Amino acid sequence: MKRTITAAMTAAVMLSAFIPVTGTAAESALLDASKFRIYDENLVYIGADYLNPAQVLFDDQDKVPASPDKTAVEKTLWEATDRGHNWKPNWQEEFGEDAMFVDLGANYVITGLCFLDTNGVQTWNVYSGEPYHWDTLTSFDTDAYQTWRGITFDKPAETRYLRFTAPTGDSGISELAVYGYKKSDLTDAQKSEPSPAALPKTDLTAGQRIGFNAFIDDPMTAIFAGGNVREYHNFSWLYDDSGKVKFTQGTWGDMDAYYTAMHRQGISVIPCFQGGSSYISGEKPPEIAVPKGADTLDPSSYLLHAQALYQVAARYGSNKNVDVKTLNVADGSEPKVGMSLLNSLENSNEPNKTWSGKANYFSPAEMAAMCSADYDGHEGTLKNAGVKQADPNFKLAVGGLLTGANLIPYLDEMKLWFEYHRTDKHFAVDILNVHLGPDTFNPEDSGFVNRVKEIRDWIDKNAPGTELWISEFEIPMSDCEKEGTDTHDDADYQLRYAQRVARTYLMGIGAGVDRMTKFQLRDEGEGVYYNSGLTTGKGEWSKKLAWYYTACLTQTLKYTDFVRDASSGAVCDYVFLDRNTGEEIHCLWSPTNADTVVRNFSLNAGKSAYAYQTTPGTWAEGVTEEIAVKSGKVTLDVTETPVFVRLSADPQVIVNGRGCYITPKKLTSSQQEQSGRMFDEPDSMPKVIYGDTKELAAPATEVKGSGWECIAELDKPYILTGFGVYDTFGTGSLEIYDANTDTLLWSSDLGSYMSRSIDFTGDSAPTDKLRIVKGDGAFNEIALYGYAAPQIAEVPYDVNKDGIFDVRDITAMQRYLLNGKALVAPTAGDALADGVLDVFDLGLMKRALIGGKP
């Protein structure tokens, strides 16, 4: 029921008397809008300069009428009132009506409203109650022009919230005033409390926080530059036509193999399950993955989405006690649980995007409803759904949110949904995930860090302990572009791009971002982002300078933590601490974009006697050189390229180029011709393990036969870091052993087809002899990769030549004594120095090991 008071311009015409609830009219007053918390429900275009958020309805409160029954205002106030900015959050009807609600901050009795009716005719509806559970209070039409109008209520409502709606477009009102009196403060049950994270943050080093977006078909030779990878993975790939979850995509996309390879390489991978599913929604499925006609605000509508993610967490998480009866695995896939290959996943991609229509836009409430299902099956009410029901330690990342002006309101409304729909009121997301990059050419001068801090502040106040990821960022480069000319491959463009990429990673880590993945590893085929990769496109993957900069950051910071920002003046100085050695690493650069060189910059070395500078470029790990420490200082020139200075109390071995091609000095085999073919076309294999292959020709000679071996002697001891093979067709077996210790270094089933397969194996013990065992199958060429073993003082009894005498040397000696004919004699094991290797030498070695020295 309503009573209406209207006024033309500044002259009020009374239509009905104001009726207070109790006491005198003086008890009712204008409520203080500065205490309100205003929620625009339709956030689609908030931030656009031609639209206005609901805050404009409360920005002229010092010029509103004294009460709804006295709508006249003084002429000076009227003339000073802004009547040109109506509330208009959205122009597109598909995104729904204009709607907003106000948290009054306490429980009030609402006795009336005033509204400044400016233009147009719209029907407004007013509600009391609480979010998602509203009671109609009144409605009115904006059928006047440029006038204050008032409403009073025969039966005033007691409420904490007021909600207002109007048809899509211009609401016709530029200011609102709310009148009433306070009934009570918020009860403890009404108060919003922070929602602490359920799990501790993943303990990542600085290097592990650096990564990029990639695909399942990107090669490891390109991927290994990152410490983590966000894997674009279409959600539609998961369900087959019968509703079972598949973990391979026909002849490609073997998720088990891909995640296992990443795990072995020490790279954490986070699949981003993006898009919808035709199994769930029918043909041309929208990204909101619910059955047609389902209520998108109901968590149960996302049952199938949440059940698919349950299957992923059950298979790849760490819980080995998942009930196999809950698995829903596609025919042909082996049921597996607790493989410990993943610890988190992302449930969508850019769910708050506005350019793809409502079918692909999640409102905050819709996103919260899906997250609640994907998190724990909406508190366990959905069967076999949500990652937590599969593995309590598995983490859910909300799909990467765009960071426009509506981000914080979007998060506020997600939190509000959780509070009113979950009994635990928990913010049902472990990881807040955004897309954010610098907005100026110098990352240090942009709003990037302040925006990160704003999001971190929101997390600390609302969901403390929740991780913050930046899962996509790109770099502004328009200053290096020329109209009508493609400058992307120019040296200056590539240098500045690499510098800005590296500095953005550093700025993010320094600001407290828990993971950063750049958009993206490889170039797009076309479109606005066609040149946004660290490598060229699919099939080539040629490395750009930015790839080398990223790899250098990842490798140099692999075991470190960011500890402080020691920047001053013209030089940025980020300090990292090595977890293993306790040594400090200073990352230094000039935060400029003008080819600045800061000459003779002096860095305090403290008590460190040695300093080593690593500069990105040339090698994946950068180029390292020793620089002098004089009088406790290190002096160097600092440029716009970040460099690293490690301070150490002890001298260190410098190795540059850890994955170079190694040419055997001598091959010995009963199949000499066939063994010679293994290394007869070295130009067909990359000269560095991660080297580009676009210009390499395919080898012509074929290695055949089975059941034969070859001893490959090297010109000096090497540490092997990887192997490659150019395969033909079919399958077979190929094994390479350290001939000195009979340790298997690498094997292949020769399962690729007419292509190169390059594998990283990690550093082997130094060796100068390899034993190659050829089984079934055929191939064209082998490649050995590594680096010359550093010269280390000879250690007695160091059978495996790793510079240390330990139990592994005892094991190597035992292998030789058991099968001496198959192994090269380990002369370092001649403990008695009698020229004979026997059990007496082994006994003396064991006594020496127990005694603590040779």
ZILINJO-V465334 format. One record per pair of residues at least 12 apart in sequence whose C-alpha atoms are under 10 Angstrom apart, sorted by the first residue. I is the first residue (numbers start at 0). J is the second residue. Records with the same first field share a line. If there is no record, write none. Layout:
# ZILINJO-V465334
I->J  J
This chain:
# ZILINJO-V465334
0->135  136  137  138  151  152  153  154  155
1->111  136  137  138  139  150  151  152  153  154  155
2->14  15  16  17  18  67  68  111  137  149  150  151  152  153
3->15  16  17  67  68  111  112  113  139  148  149  150  151  152
4->16  17  67  68  69  70  112  113  147  148  149  150  151
5->67  68  69  70  71  113  114  116  143  146  147  148  149  150
6->68  69  70  71  115  116  143  144  145  146  147  148  149
7->70  71  116  143  144  145  146  147  148
8->70  71  72  74  77  115  116  143  144  145  146  147  148
9->70  71  72  73  74  76  77  78  145  146  147
10->69  70  71  72  73  74  146  147
11->68  69  70  71  72  146  147  148  149
12->68  69  70  71  148
13->67  68  69  70  149
14->68  149
15->68  150  151
16->67  68  151
17->66  67  68  69  110  111  149  150  151  152  153
18->68  110  111  151  152  153  154  155
19->109  110  111  151  152  153  154  155  179
20->108  109  110  152  153  154  155  156  179  180
24->66  110  179
25->66  179  180
26->178  179  180  181
27->66  108  109  110  111  178  179  180  181
28->65  66  67  109  110  111  177  178  179  180  181
29->60  63  64  65  66  67  109  110  111  112  113  176  177  178  179  180
30->60  103  107  109  176  177  178  179  180  181
31->57  60  103  104  176  177  178
32->54  56  57  58  59  60  101  102  103  104  175  176  177
33->57  58  60  103  104
34->102  103  104  105
35->54  57  100  101  102  103  104  105  160
36->54  100  101  102  103  104  160
37->52  53  54  56  57  99  100  101  102  103  160  161  162  408
38->52  53  54  98  99  100  101  102  162  408  409  411  412
39->52  53  54  88  97  98  99  100  101  162  163  405  408  409  412
40->52  53  88  95  96  97  98  99  100  162  163  164  362  363  364  408  409  412
41->53  87  88  89  94  95  96  97  98  99  167  362  363  405  409
42->88  89  94  97  98  99  351  353  362  363  404  405  406  408  409
43->88  89  90  91  94  95  351  352  353  354  357  360  361  362  405  409
44->87  88  89  90  91  352  353  403  404  405
45->87  88  89  403  404  405  406  408
46->88  403  404  405
47->88  89  403  404
49->84  87  88  89  90
50->84  85  86  87  88  89  90  168  169
51->84  85  86  87  88  89  169  173
52->84  85  86  87  88  89  99  405
53->85  86  87  88  97  98  99  100  101  163  173  174  175
54->86  99  173  174  175
55->81  84  85  86  87  172  173  174  175
56->84  85  86  114  115  172  173  174  175  176
57->173  174  175  176  177
58->80  81  173  174  175
59->76  79  80  81  82  173  174  175  176
60->80  174  175  176  177
61->76  80
62->75  76  77  78  79  80  81  174  176
63->76  77  80  113  114  115  147  174  175  176  177
64->76  77  112  113  114  115  147  148  149  176
65->113  176  178
66->110  111  112  113  149  150  151  176  177  178  179
67->110  111  112  113  114  147  148  149  150  151  176  177  178
68->111  112  113  148  149  150  151
69->113  147  148  149
70->113  114  115  146  147  148  149  150
71->146  147  148
72->147
77->146  147
80->115  173  174
81->173  174
82->115  116  117  118  145  146  171  172  173  174
83->117  118  172  173
84->117  169  171  172  173  174
85->115  116  117  118  168  169  170  171  172  173  174
86->165  168  169  170  171  172  173  174
87->165  166  167  168  169  170  171  172  173
88->167  168  169  170
89->166  167  168  169  170
90->166  167  168  169
91->167  168  356  357
92->166  167  168  357
93->167  356  357  358
94->167  353  356  357  358  360  362
95->165  166  167  168  357
96->164  165  166  167  168  170
97->123  163  164  165  166  167  168  169  170
98->123  124  162  163  164  165  166  167  170
99->161  162  163  164  165
100->125  126  127  129  130  160  161  162  163  164
101->127  129  130  159  160  161  162  163
102->129  130  158  159  160  161  162
103->158  159  160  161  177  181
104->159  160  181  184  185  190
105->158  159  160  181  182  183  184  185  186  189  190
106->157  158  159  160  180  181  182  183  184  185  186  189
107->155  156  157  158  159  160  178  179  180  181  182  183  184
108->154  155  156  157  158  159  178  179  180  181  182  183
109->127  151  152  154  155  156  157  158  159  160  161  177  178  179  180  181  182
110->150  151  152  153  154  155  156  157  177  178  179  180
111->149  150  151  152  153  155  156  176  177  178  179
112->148  149  150  151  152  175  176  177  178  179
113->147  148  149  150  151  174  175  176  177  178
114->141  146  147  148  149  150  171  172  173  174  175  176  177
115->141  143  144  145  146  147  148  149  171  172  173  174  175  176
116->140  141  142  143  144  145  146  147  148  170  171  172  173  174  175
117->141  142  143  144  145  146  147  170  171  172  173  174
118->141  142  143  144  145  146  169  170  171  172  173
119->140  141  142  143  144  169  170  171  172
120->140  141  142  143  144  169  170  171  172
121->139  140  141  142  164  165  166  167  168  169  170  171  172
122->138  139  140  141  142  164  165  166  170  171
123->137  138  139  140  141  163  164  165  166  170  171  172
124->136  137  138  139  140  162  163  164  165  166
125->137  138  139  161  162  163  164  165
126->138  156  158  160  161  162  163  164
127->156  157  158  159  160  161  162  163
128->156  157  158  159  160  161  162
129->158  159  160  161  162  419
130->160  161  162  412  415  416  418  419
131->296  364  415  416  419  420
132->419
133->160  161  162
134->156  161  162
135->161  162  163
136->152  154  155  156  161  162  163
137->150  151  152  163
138->150  163  164  165
140->165  171
141->170  171  172
142->171
143->171
144->171  172
145->171  172  173
146->172
147->172  174  175
148->175
149->175  176  177
150->177  178
151->178
155->179
156->179
157->179  180  181  182  183
158->181  182
159->181  182  183  184  185  189
161->177
189->418
191->414  415  418  424  461
192->418  424  425  460  461  462
193->414  424  425  426  458  459  460  461  462  463
194->414  417  418  423  424  425  426  427  458  459  460  461  462  463  464  465
195->425  426  429  458  459  460  461  462  463  464  465
196->425  426  427  428  429  430  458  461  462  463  464  465  466
197->391  392  394  425  426  427  428  429  462  463  464  465
198->391  392  393  394  429  464  465  466
199->392  429  464  465  466
200->394  429  430  464  465  466  467  513
201->342  343  394  466  513  514
202->513  560
203->226  227  267  513  514  557  558  559  560
204->226  513  514  553  556  557  558  559  560  561  575  576  577  578
205->226  504  505  508  509  513  514  552  553  554  555  556  557  558  559  560  561  575  576  577
206->225  226  227  508  514  549  550  551  552  553  554  555  556  557  558  559  560  561
207->225  226  227  228  265  266  267  513  514  515  552  553  554  556  557  558  559  560
208->225  226  227  228  267  468  504  507  508  512  513  514  515  516  553  556  557
209->224  225  226  227  228  501  504  505  507  508  513  514  515  516  517  549  550  552  553  554  556  557
210->222  223  224  225  226  227  228  229  266  267  268  470  471  504  514  515  516  517  518  519  520  549  550  553
211->224  225  226  227  228  229  230  470  471  472  514  515  516  517  518  519  520  521  532  533  549
212->225  227  228  229  230  231  268  269  270  271  470  471  472  515  516  517  518  519  520  521  532
213->227  228  229  230  231  232  268  270  516  517  518  519  520  521  532
214->228  229  230  231  232  252  270  519  520  521  537
215->230  231  232  251  252  253  254  256  257  258  270
216->251  252  253  257  537  538
217->230  257  520  521  536  537  538  540
218->537  538  540  689  756  757  758
219->257  260  261  264  689  756  757  758  759
220->540  542  687  688  689  690  691  756  757  758  759
221->520  521  533  534  540  541  542  546  550  689  690  691
222->261  264  266  520  521  540  546  550  689
223->261  264  265  266  550  553  554  619  689  759
224->266  520  533  546  547  548  549  550  551  552  553  554  619  620  689
225->265  266  267  516  517  520  546  549  550  551  552  553  554  557
226->264  265  266  267  268  514  515  516  549  550  552  553  554  556  557
227->261  265  266  267  268  269  514  515  516  553
228->261  266  267  268  269  270  470  514  515  516  517  519  520
229->267  268  269  270  271  344  345  470  471  514  515  516  517  518  519  520
230->268  269  270  271  272  344  345
231->269  270  271  272  273  345  347  348
232->252  269  270  271  272  273  274  345  347
233->270  271  272  273  274  275  276  347  348
234->270  271  272  273  274  275  276  277  286  288  304  307  308  346  347
235->272  273  274  275  276  277  278  279  284  286  288
236->248  252  272  273  274  275  276  277
237->272  276  278  304  307  308  310  311  328  329
238->276  277  278  279  303  304  307  327  328  329
239->276  277  278  328  329  330
240->277  278  279  329
241->278  329  330
242->278  279  303  307  327  328  329
243->278  307  310  326  327  328  329  330
244->306  307  308  310  311  326  327  328  329  330  332
245->307  310  311  327  328  329  330  331  332  333
246->310  311  314  328  329  331  332  333
247->329  331  332
254->315
255->314  315  335  338  340
257->340
258->270  315  338  339  340  341
259->315  338  339  340  341
260->340  758  759
261->340  341
262->339  340  341
263->340  759  760  761
264->758  759  760  761
267->340  341  342  343
268->340  341  342  343  344
269->340  341  342  343  344  345  396  470
270->311  341  343  344  345  346  347
271->343  344  345  346  347  348  396  397  398  399  470
272->304  308  344  345  346  347  348  398
273->286  287  288  345  346  347  348  349  350  398
274->286  287  288  346  347  348  349  350  359
275->287  288  289  304  347  359
276->288  289  290  303  304
277->289  290
278->290  303
279->291  301  302  303  304
280->292  293
284->358  359
285->355  356  357  358  359  360
286->347  348  350  355  357  358  359  360  361
287->300  301  304  347  350  357  358  359  360  361  365  366  369
288->300  301  302  303  304  305  358  359  369
289->301  302  303  304  369
290->302  303
294->365
295->361  362  364  365  366  368  369
296->361  362  363  364  365  366  367  368  369  416
297->364  365  367  368  369  371  372  377  420
298->365  366  367  368  369  370  371  372  373  376  377  380  381  420
299->368  369  371  372  376  377  380  381  384
300->368  369  372
301->365  368  369  370  371  372  373  376  377  381  384
302->369  372  373  376  377  381  382  383  384  385
303->372  373  381  383  384  385
304->346  369  372  373  384  385
305->346  369  370  371  372  373  374  375  376  377  381  382  383  384  385  386
306->325  326  327  372  373  376  381  382  383  384  385  386  388  389
307->326  327  328  373  383  384  385  386
308->344  345  346  372  373  374  383  384  385  386  387  389  395
309->325  326  327  373  374  375  376  382  383  384  385  386  387  388  389  390
310->325  326  327  328  334  335  336  383  384  385  386  389
311->326  336  341  343  344  385  386  389
312->336  337  338  339  340  341  342  343  344  385  386  387  388  389  390  391  392  393  394  395
313->325  326  334  335  336  337  338  339  383  385  386  387  388  389  390  393
314->326  328  334  335  336  337  338  339  340  341  389  390
315->335  336  337  338  339  340  341  342  343  389  390  393
316->336  337  338  339  340  341  342  343  386  389  390  391  392  393  394
317->336  337  338  339  340  341  342  389  390  391  392  393
318->336  337  338  339  389  390  391  392  393
319->335  336  337  338  339  389  390
320->336  337  389  390
321->335  336  337  388  389  390
322->336  389
323->335  336
325->382  383  384  389
326->383  389
327->383
336->389  390
337->389  390
341->393  394
342->386  390  392  393  394  395
343->386  392  393  394  395  396  429  430
344->386  393  394  395  396  397  398  430
345->373  394  395  396  397  398  399  430  431  432  470
346->366  369  370  373  374  395  396  397  398  399
347->366  369  370  396  397  398  399  400
348->397  398  399  400  401  432  433  434  470
349->361  397  398  399  400  401  402  432  433  434  471
350->362  363  365  366  397  398  399  400  401
351->363  366  398  399  400  401  402  403  405  406  409
352->400  401  403
353->401
362->409  412  413
363->406  408  409  410  411  412  413  414  415  416
364->409  410  412  413  414  415  416  417
365->413  416
366->397  398  409  410  412  413  416
367->397  410  412  413  414  415  416  417  420  426  427  428
368->413  416  417  420  421  427
369->385  397  427
370->385  395  396  397  398  413  417  426  427  428
371->385  416  417  420  421  425  426  427  428
372->384  385  386  427
373->385  386  387  388  395  396  397  427  428
374->386  387  388  391  393  394  395  396  397  426  427  428  429
375->387  388  389  390  391  395  427  428
376->388
377->420  421  422  427
378->421  422  423  425  427
393->429
394->428  429  430  466
395->427  428  429  430  431
396->427  428  429  430  431  432  433  465  466  467  468
397->427  428  429  430  431  432  433  468
398->430  431  432  433  434  470
399->430  431  432  433  434  435  468  469  470  471
400->431  432  433  434  435  469  470  471
401->432  433  434  435  471
402->432  433  434  435  436  450  451  454
403->434  435
406->433  454
407->453  454  457
410->426  431  454  457  458  461
411->457  461
413->426  427
414->426  427  461  462
425->462
426->461  462  465
427->462
428->462  465  466
429->462  464  465  466  467
430->462  464  465  466  467  468  513
431->454  455  458  462  465  466  467  468  469  470
432->465  466  467  468  469  470  471  512  513  514  515
433->451  454  467  468  469  470  471  472  515
434->468  469  470  471  472  473  515  516  517  518
435->447  448  450  451  468  469  470  471  472  473  507  515  517
436->448  450  451  469  471  472  473  474  475  500  503  504  507  517
437->450  472  473  474  475  499  500  503  506  507
438->473  474  475
439->474  475  476  477  478
440->474  475  476  477  478  479  495  496  499  591  592
441->474  475  495  498  499  502  503  590  591  592  639
442->474  475  498  499  500  501  502  503  504  505  506  507  590  591  592
443->499  502  503  505  506  571  589  590  591
444->590  591
447->503  506  507  510
448->503  506  507  508  509  510  511  512
449->510
450->510
451->467  468  469  506  507  510  511  512
452->507  510  511  512
454->467
455->467  510  511  512
465->513
466->511  512  513  514
467->511  512  513  514  515
468->507  511  512  513  514  515  516
469->504  507  512  513  514  515  516  517
470->514  515  516  517  518  519
471->515  516  517  518  519
472->500  503  504  515  516  517  518  519  531
473->496  499  500  503  516  517  518  519  528  531  532
474->495  496  497  499  500  503  517  518  531
475->496  499  500
476->492  495  496  499
477->492
478->492
479->491  492  493  495  496
480->492
487->530  531
488->530  543
490->544
492->544
493->543  544  545
494->543  544  545  548  639  640
495->544  545  592  594  639  640
496->531  533  543  544  545  548
497->533  543  544  545  546  547  548  549  615  616  640  641
498->544  545  548  549  588  590  592  615  638  639  640  641
499->545  548  590  592  639  640  641
500->517  533  545  546  548  549
501->545  546  547  548  549  550  551  552  615  640  641
502->548  549  571  588  589  590  639  640  641
503->515  517
504->516  517  549  552
505->552  561  573  586  641
506->573
508->560  561  573
509->561  562  563  564  573  574
510->561  564
511->561
517->531  532  533  549
518->531  532  533
519->531  532  533  534
520->532  533  534  535  536  537  540  542  546
521->533  534  535  536  537  538  539  540  541  542  543  546
522->534  535  536  537  539  540
523->535  536  537
524->536  537
532->545  546
533->545  546  547  548  549
534->546  547  691
538->692  693
539->691  692  693  694
540->690  691  692  693
541->689  690  691  692  693  694
542->689  690  691
543->616
544->615  616  617
545->615  616
546->615  616  619
547->615  616  617  618  619  620  621
548->614  615  616  617  618  619  620  621  640  641  642
549->615  616  619  620  621
550->615  616  618  619  620  621
551->613  614  615  616  617  618  619  620  621  622  642  643
552->586  613  614  615  619  620  621  641  642  643
553->619  620
554->619  620  621
555->577  584  613  614  615  620  621  643  645
556->575  576  577  584  586  643
557->577  578
558->575  576  577  578  579  580
559->574  575  576  577  578  579  580  581  582  583  584
560->574  575  576  577  578  583  584
561->573  574  575  576  577  583  584  585
562->574  575  576  583
563->575  576  585
564->585  586
565->585  586  587
566->586  587  588
568->589  590
569->588  589  590  591  595  596  597  600  637
570->586  587  588  589  590  591  596  597  600  637  638  639
571->585  586  587  588  589  590  637  639  641
572->584  585  586  587  588  589  602  641  642  643
573->585  586  587  588  641  643
574->586  587  643  644  645
575->643  645
576->645
577->645
580->647
581->646  647
582->607  645  646  647  648
583->604  607  644  645  646  647
584->610  611  612  642  643  644  645  646  647
585->602  612  641  642  643  644  645  646
586->612  613  640  641  642  643  644  645
587->600  602  635  636  637  638  639  640  641  642  643  644
588->636  637  638  639  640  641  642  643
589->637  638  639  640  641
590->638  639  640  641
591->638  639  640
592->638  639
593->638  639
594->638  639  640
595->637  638  639  640
596->636  637  638  639  640
597->635  636  637  638  639
598->634  635  636  637  638
599->633  634  635  636  637
600->632  633  634  635  636  637
601->631  632  633  634  635  636  637
602->628  631  632  633  634  635  644
603->628  629  630  631  632  633  634  646
604->628  629  630  631  632  633  634  644  645  646  647  648
605->628  630  631  632  633  646  647  648
606->628  630  631  632  646  647  648
607->628  631  632  645  646  647  648  649
608->627  628  629  630  631  632  646  647  648  649  650
609->625  626  627  628  629  631  633  645  646  647  648  649  650  651
610->624  625  626  627  628  632  633  643  644  645  646  647  648  649  650  651
611->623  624  625  626  627  628  633  643  644  645  646  647  650  651  653
612->624  625  626  635  642  643  644  645  646
613->625  641  642  643  644  645  655
614->640  641  642  643  644
615->640  641  642  643
617->655  656
618->655  656  657  658  659  687  689  690
619->655  656  657  658  687  689  690
620->654  655  656  657
621->642  643  655  656
622->642  653  654  655  656
623->642  643  644  645  653  654  655  656
624->644  653  654  655
625->644  645  650  651  652  653
626->644  645
628->646
633->646
652->789  790  791
653->789
654->786  787  788  789
655->786
656->687  688  785  786  787
657->687  688  718  719  720  721  762  784  785  786  787
658->686  687  688  689  690  718  719  720  721  722  759  762  783  784  785  786
659->685  686  687  688  689  690  719  720  721  782  783  784  785  786  787
660->681  684  685  686  687  688  690  719  721  722  723  782  783  784  785  786
661->681  686  687  713  714  717  719  782  783  784  785  786  787
662->678  681  711  712  713  714  782  783  784
663->678  710  711  712  713  714  715  767  768  769  782  783
664->711  712  713  714  715  767  768
665->709  710  711  712  713  714  768
666->678  709  710  711  712  713  768  769  770  771
667->708  709  710  711  712  770
668->707  708  709  710  711  770  771
669->707  708  709  710
670->703  704  705  707  708  709
671->708  709
672->702
673->700  701  702  703  704  707  709  773
674->702  703  707  708  709  710  711  771  773  780
675->702  709  780
676->698  699  700  701  702  703  778  779  780  781
677->700  701  702  703  724  725  778  779  780  781  782
678->700  702  779  780  781  782  783
679->698  699  700  779  780  781
680->696  697  698  699  700  779  780  781  782
681->698  780  781  782
682->695  696  697  698
683->695  696  697  698  699  725  755  779  780  781  782
684->696  697  698  723  724  725  755  756  757  780  781  782  783
685->723  755  757  782  784
686->782  783  784
687->782  783  784  785
688->720  721  722  723  757  758  759  782  783  784  785
689->721  757  758  759  784
692->755
697->725  753  754  755  779  780
698->725  726  727  753  754  778  779  780
699->779  780
700->778  779  780
701->725  726  727  777  778  779  780
702->726  727  773  776  777  778  779  780  781
703->773  774  775  776  777  778  779
704->773  774  775  776  777
705->731  732  733  772  773  774  775  776  777
706->732  772  773  774  775
707->771  772  773  774  775
708->733  734  735  770  771  772  773  774
709->735  769  770  771  772  773
710->735  736  737  738  768  769  770  771  772  823
711->735  737  738  767  768  769  770  771
712->738  766  767  768  769  770
713->766  767  768  769
714->767  768  787
715->765  766  767  768  787  788
716->764  765  766  767  768  786  787  788  789  790  800
717->762  763  764  765  766  767  768  784  785  786  787  788  789
718->761  762  763  764  765  766  767  784  785  786  787  788  789  801
719->737  744  745  759  760  761  762  763  764  765  766  783  784  785  786  787  788
720->744  758  759  760  761  762  763  764  783  784  785  786
721->744  745  757  758  759  760  761  762  763  782  783  784  785
722->735  744  745  746  747  756  757  758  759  760  781  782  783  784  785
723->745  747  755  756  757  758  759  780  781  782  783  784
724->747  749  751  754  755  756  757  758  778  779  780  781  782  783
725->749  751  752  753  754  755  756  757  777  778  779  780  781  782
726->747  748  749  750  751  752  753  754  755  756  776  777  778  779  780  781
727->749  750  751  752  753  754  755  776  777  778  779  780
728->749  750  751  752  753  754  776  777  778
729->748  749  750  751  752  753  775  776  777  778
730->747  748  749  750  751  752  774  775  776  777  778
731->747  748  749  750  773  774  775  776  777  778
732->746  747  748  749  750  772  773  774  775  776  777
733->745  746  747  748  749  771  772  773  774  775  776  777  778
734->746  747  748  770  771  772  773  774
735->747  769  770  771  772  773  783
736->768  769  770  771  772
737->763  764  765  766  767  768  769  770  771  799  822  823
738->766  767  768  769  770  771  821  822  823  824  825
739->765  766  767  768  769  770  798  799  800  811  812  814  815  821  822  823  824  825  826
740->764  766  768  769  798  799  800  807  808  810  811  812  813  814  815  821  822  823  824  825
741->769  770  799  811  814  815  818  821  822  823
742->763  764  769  770  799  811  814
743->763  769  770  771
744->760  761  762  763  764  769  770
745->758  759  760  771
746->758  771  772
748->774  775  776
749->775  776  777  778
750->776
751->778
752->778
753->778  779
754->778  779
755->779  780  781  782
756->781  782
757->781  782  783  784
758->784
759->784  785
760->784
761->785
762->785  786
763->785  801
764->788  799  800  801  802
765->785  786  787  788  789  799  800  801  802
766->787  788  799  800  801
767->787  788  800
768->822  823
769->823
770->821  822  823
788->800  801
789->801  802
790->802
791->803
793->827
794->827  853
795->827  828  829  830  844  852  853
796->808  809  812  825  826  827  828  829  830  840  841  843  844  847  848  853
797->809  811  812  825  826  827  828  853
798->810  811  812  824  825  826  827  828  829
799->811  812  825  827  828
800->825  827
804->844  847  848  851  852  853
805->844  845  847  848  849  851  852
806->844  845  848  849
808->825  827  828  841  844  845  848
809->828  841  842  844  845  848
810->841
811->825  828
812->824  825  826  827  828  829  836  837  838  840  841  844
813->837  838  841
815->828  836  837
816->836  837  838  841
819->836
824->836
828->840  841  843  844
829->841  843  844
830->842  843  844  847  853
831->843  844
